[in-house]
Amino acid sequence: MTSRLVLVIGDLHIPDRALDIPAKFKKLLTPGKIGQTLCLGNLTDKATYEYLRSIAPDLQIVKGRFDADATSLPLSRVVTHGSLRIGFLEGFTMVAPTEMDLMMAEANKLDVDVLCYGGTHRFDAYEYENKFFVNPGSATGAITTGWVGEEEEMVPSFCLMDVQGIGLTLYVYQLRKDVNGMESVNVEKITYTKVVKAS
């Protein structure tokens, strides 16, 4: 059974709210290792688009609230890897992306096992009623405009999904600062396996 490495990234907001993807993240995003990138919108500049294409030519993008010139981009998309259907969207199209029932309705509407969403700039991942929900956060740590407190410091983050058959392993990369201001990348691992109904 072959596995596929999928990068889930979004809410970059370069250059209006952040200068670039952190250098420590760029060292980890080696071209040739990642099979596909799911970009959850708010890409906002051509140079970052080209950079993401250099990581994985298979770059799938949805429209974010601040992707003004991206009128041709869809609001949501679905990709299939093995037995898993993965949907993704920016999040501004949903009324309240923190309401589990609304998230479930969105996953059911797209008929997906995994729903990736952005917009809050905060990492989150959880399983609910046999579906898996992932928010990769903001890869640049860009500030938000109202969904969470502006005074709160955002933690840059992105996710890699190692998809294999009916399951996946999610690797969450977060750029943290210690008390001395030194940056390091913390990695957390979360697994999800699709529940297959007996026929």
Buried (B, 14 or more C-beta within 10 A) or exposed (E): EEBBBBBBBBBBBBEEBBEBBBEEBEEBBEEEEBBBBBBBBBBBBEEBBEBBEEBBEBBBBBBBBBBEEBEEBEEBBBBEBBEBBBBBBBBBBBEEBEEEEEBBEBBEEBEBBBBBBBBBBBBBBEBEEEBBBBBBBBBBBBBBEEBEEEEEEBBBBBBBBBBBBBBBBBBBBBBEEEEEEEEEBEEEEBEBBBEEEEE
